[in-house]
Amino acid sequence: MKPKFPLFSEVVLLQDIPMYNLKRGSVATVVEHYPMTELAQDGYSLEGFNIPNVTVEVAESQIISVEQWQKEMKILEKLHQLSVVKLVHLELYIEKLLSGYSPEEILEELPSLNLEKSI
């Protein structure tokens, strides 16, 4: 099976690794891939954290591609610009999407909620 992160691609840590004083958002290069069975996550060896002679092993869920990280950071920047009312609308919209409502059903319902008065 093809690895999710190819050798020599750049990835970003999704969580801190205190043993090496590495923080979420640190960038490294994939230098090895360890395929696992269906019951376990693939593993990766990473280098290039500005720590000489250190290779860090991580599970697939601990890293993300640089491109995906950048997309997510842009979304977070936009979220920080929203008003409280719009954040409440967005939270409700997401909750309803996850509950199985269609986007059309949710959008029809939102104007009738009159959230501005409840905030």
C-alpha positions in Angstrom: 0.0 0.0 0.0 1.2 3.5 -0.9 2.3 5.5 2.2 0.2 8.6 3.0 3.4 10.7 3.3 6.0 9.9 0.7 9.7 9.8 1.6 11.4 13.2 1.7 8.1 15.0 1.9 7.7 17.7 4.5 5.2 17.2 7.3 4.0 19.1 10.4 3.6 17.7 13.9 0.0 17.7 15.2 1.1 17.4 18.8 4.0 18.2 21.1 6.8 15.7 21.6 8.3 16.8 25.0 11.1 14.3 24.9 12.8 16.4 22.2 11.2 19.7 23.1 9.3 19.7 19.8 6.1 21.7 19.5 2.9 21.3 17.5 3.5 23.0 14.2 7.1 22.0 13.9 8.1 21.0 10.3 10.3 17.9 9.5 11.1 15.6 6.6 9.9 12.0 6.2 13.0 9.8 6.0 11.4 6.3 6.5 8.0 4.7 6.3 7.0 1.7 8.4 3.9 0.0 7.0 1.7 -1.8 9.6 -1.2 -4.2 9.6 -4.8 -3.0 9.3 -5.0 -3.0 13.1 -2.2 -0.5 13.6 -1.2 2.9 12.2 1.7 3.2 9.8 4.8 4.8 11.4 7.3 7.3 10.1 10.8 8.5 10.9 11.3 12.2 10.8 14.4 14.4 10.6 15.2 18.1 10.3 13.8 19.7 13.4 17.0 21.6 13.8 18.2 18.9 16.1 21.4 17.3 14.8 21.6 13.5 14.6 18.1 12.9 15.9 15.4 10.9 14.2 12.0 11.0 15.7 9.5 8.1 15.2 5.8 9.0 15.0 2.5 7.4 14.1 0.6 8.6 11.0 -2.0 10.4 13.2 0.7 12.6 14.7 1.6 14.3 11.4 0.0 16.2 8.6 1.2 17.4 5.2 2.5 21.0 5.1 -0.1 21.8 2.5 -3.0 20.6 4.7 -1.6 22.4 7.7 -1.5 25.7 5.8 -5.1 25.2 4.6 -6.2 24.6 8.2 -4.3 27.6 9.5 -6.1 29.8 6.9 -9.4 28.5 8.1 -8.5 29.2 11.7 -7.5 32.8 10.8 -10.9 33.3 9.2 -12.6 31.8 12.3 -10.8 34.3 14.5 -12.3 37.2 12.4 -15.9 36.1 12.9 -18.3 37.9 15.3 -19.8 36.0 18.3 -23.1 35.7 16.5 -21.5 34.2 13.4 -19.5 31.8 15.5 -22.7 30.6 17.1 -24.4 30.1 13.7 -21.3 28.2 12.5 -21.3 26.0 15.5 -25.0 25.2 15.1 -24.5 24.5 11.4 -21.6 22.1 12.1 -23.6 20.3 14.8 -26.5 19.8 12.5 -24.4 18.6 9.6 -22.8 16.0 11.9 -26.4 15.0 13.0 -27.3 14.2 9.4 -29.2 17.3 8.3 -28.6 18.5 4.8 -27.1 21.9 4.2 -30.4 23.1 2.7 -32.4 22.1 5.7 -30.0 23.8 8.1 -29.9 27.1 6.0 -33.7 27.2 6.0 -33.8 26.9 9.8 -31.0 29.3 10.7 -32.9 32.6 10.0 -35.7 31.6 12.3 -33.5 30.9 15.3 -33.0 34.7 16.0 -29.7 34.0 17.7 -28.8 37.7 18.0 -31.3 38.2 20.9 -29.9 35.2 22.8 -26.4 36.5 22.9 
